[in-house]
Amino acid sequence: MKRYWSRLLALVLVVVIGLTGCSGGSELTGDYRQDTLNIVSVLREALDAPDDAPNKAASQAEARKKINEFAARYQRNASVSGLSSFTTMRTALNSLAGHYSSYPNRPVPEKLKNRLEKEFKQVENALRRGA
């Protein structure tokens, strides 16, 4: 029953966001560096939320939305597609999106969380270097 309410809450949140055009104030700006850091922050928040947190489903829905927005905005952008930060970020996004698609009701495994955190740190370091 708990799973039902979590899914319902996530669905309602997605519908409200879609109808209002609001996404929690973290819209992509077109500034690749800042957008990437914001996405990393949103994903960390979703991954760090306890499994029994009331906003877990909403955090995951926001993470999925941000993954899709980031991919749509930057995948064909030649000025960033060759950067090491971008390729590492896409690897992390693909891994997390794959988990959410294949196992929507299962928590993210610790092994995947550790790998994603390592990739997020690589992305942050590459952005500091300008790569």
C-alpha positions in Angstrom: 0.0 0.0 0.0 2.9 2.3 0.8 4.3 1.8 -2.7 1.0 2.7 -4.2 0.9 6.1 -2.4 4.5 6.8 -3.3 3.8 6.1 -7.0 0.6 8.2 -6.9 2.4 11.1 -5.3 5.1 10.9 -7.9 2.6 10.8 -10.7 0.7 13.8 -9.3 3.9 15.7 -8.9 4.9 15.0 -12.5 1.5 16.1 -13.8 1.5 19.3 -11.7 5.1 20.1 -12.9 4.0 19.4 -16.5 0.9 21.6 -16.3 2.5 24.5 -14.5 5.9 24.4 -16.3 7.6 24.6 -12.9 10.5 22.3 -12.0 11.5 23.3 -8.6 13.4 26.3 -9.7 16.3 24.4 -11.2 15.6 24.9 -15.0 18.6 24.5 -17.3 20.0 27.9 -18.1 22.3 27.1 -21.1 25.4 27.6 -19.0 26.8 24.1 -19.3 29.1 24.3 -16.3 26.3 25.5 -13.9 23.7 23.2 -15.4 26.0 20.2 -14.9 26.7 21.1 -11.3 22.9 21.6 -10.6 22.1 18.2 -12.2 24.8 16.6 -10.0 23.2 18.2 -6.9 19.7 17.0 -7.8 21.0 13.5 -8.5 22.9 13.3 -5.2 19.8 14.4 -3.4 17.7 11.7 -5.0 20.4 9.1 -4.3 21.0 10.2 -0.7 17.3 10.2 0.3 16.5 7.3 2.7 14.3 4.6 1.2 11.5 5.4 3.6 11.6 9.2 3.0 8.2 10.6 2.1 9.7 12.6 -0.8 11.7 9.7 -2.3 9.4 9.2 -5.2 9.3 12.9 -5.9 13.1 13.1 -5.8 13.4 10.2 -8.2 10.8 11.8 -10.6 12.8 15.1 -10.5 16.0 13.2 -11.2 14.5 11.4 -14.2 13.2 14.7 -15.5 16.6 16.4 -15.1 18.4 13.5 -16.8 16.1 13.9 -19.8 16.4 17.7 -19.9 20.2 17.5 -19.7 20.4 15.0 -22.5 18.0 16.9 -24.7 19.9 20.2 -24.2 23.5 19.1 -24.5 23.8 15.8 -26.5 24.0 17.6 -29.8 25.9 20.6 -28.6 29.3 20.3 -30.3 31.0 22.8 -28.0 30.5 20.4 -25.0 30.1 16.9 -26.5 33.9 16.5 -26.7 34.6 17.5 -23.1 35.6 14.8 -20.6 33.1 16.2 -18.1 30.3 15.7 -20.6 31.3 12.1 -21.5 31.6 11.2 -17.8 28.4 12.8 -17.0 26.5 11.0 -19.8 27.9 7.7 -18.5 26.6 8.5 -15.0 23.2 9.6 -16.4 22.8 6.5 -18.6 23.6 4.2 -15.6 21.1 5.9 -13.3 18.4 6.2 -16.0 18.9 2.5 -16.9 18.4 1.6 -13.2 15.3 3.7 -12.9 13.8 2.2 -16.1 14.6 -1.4 -15.3 14.0 -1.4 -11.6 11.6 1.5 -10.8 10.6 0.1 -7.4 14.0 -1.0 -6.2 16.5 1.2 -4.4 19.7 2.0 -6.2 22.3 -0.6 -5.2 25.2 0.6 -3.1 27.7 -0.4 -5.7 26.0 1.8 -8.3 25.7 4.7 -5.8 29.5 4.5 -5.2 30.3 4.4 -8.9 28.0 7.4 -9.5 29.6 9.4 -6.7 33.0 8.6 -8.2 31.9 9.8 -11.6 30.2 12.9 -10.1 33.6 13.8 -8.5 35.4 13.3 -11.8 32.9 15.6 -13.5 33.3 18.3 -10.9 37.1 18.0 -11.2 37.0 18.2 -14.9 34.7 21.3 -14.8 37.2 23.0 -12.4 39.9 22.3 -15.0 37.6 23.6 -17.8 37.4 20.2 -19.5 
